[in-house]
Amino acid sequence: MNPSETAALGERLEAVRGRLAGAARIAGRKPEDVRLIAVSKLHPVEAILAAYGFGQRVFGENYVQEALAKQEALPDLDVEWHCIGHVQTNKAKDVTGRFALIHTVDNLKFAETLARRLPEDIPVQRVLLQVNIGNEPQKAGVDEHDLPALAEAVLALPRLEVRGLMCLPPFFDDGEAARPYFARLRELRDDLEARLGIKLPELSMGMSGDCVQAVEEGATLVRVGTDIFGPRPVKS
Ligand SMILES: *Cc1c(COP(=O)(O)O)cnc(C)c1O
């Protein structure tokens, strides 16, 4: 990246931070209660380093091999890596213990494998349960009707800590259209907390096009890629 590309990235990052802080204030929330995950999938390590230079410390990746390669390339960087992509159960062993948070637990078999294959020296793996909030057949996520049973089963596993819920609503050009889905995820979280007598502090929701609405509806983790890094190269 040349200096002007780096400067432009810094400006875009600052603009996203401003939008999130504004949305938090509108909702009567504290800006620091919303964490921005910079989604760096398909962007090179140089882009991660540039964002790091502007103070970004949390990065989200979707593809297992790419994510692990970037971690290996940046071993001493003081950052938190989040796994936000769908992971096949046979790759659970590759991700467990390697991410501060795995957002995409949507079935028990995957959760069991994460727990069983967690390296001995890592006490717990934090996870979110991904809900298929728009009931879209092509999307990952547990059906909302199956969520309570999945939550109970995952909570019973050793060494996994369920921190909350994640969703990826249907795509709309207008972020306002995603708002009811975000409100629904929060409602599902509140119901689960009451039903199971637990705390689920995290709601991972909102992307470039709808992060403002997500924050207004209670997001604690927003996953923004394009608005920080620009358009993504096509996956080969
Ligand atoms: C790619 C991706 C994002 C970021 O999307 P943008 O529209 O580029 O901000 C967020 N969440 C998930 C799960 C993604 O796969």
The ligand as an ORCA input file, in Angstrom:
! r2SCAN-3c Opt
* xyz 0 1
  C     -17.634    -10.228      4.820
  C     -18.407    -10.221      6.076
  C     -18.638     -9.025      6.785
  C     -18.199     -7.655      6.274
  O     -19.043     -7.247      5.257
  P     -18.906     -5.759      4.608
  O     -20.186     -5.587      3.900
  O     -17.734     -5.800      3.703
  O     -18.737     -4.802      5.724
  C     -19.304     -9.113      7.986
  N     -19.730    -10.289      8.485
  C     -19.536    -11.453      7.838
  C     -20.025    -12.707      8.443
  C     -18.889    -11.443      6.608
  O     -18.729    -12.605      5.964
*
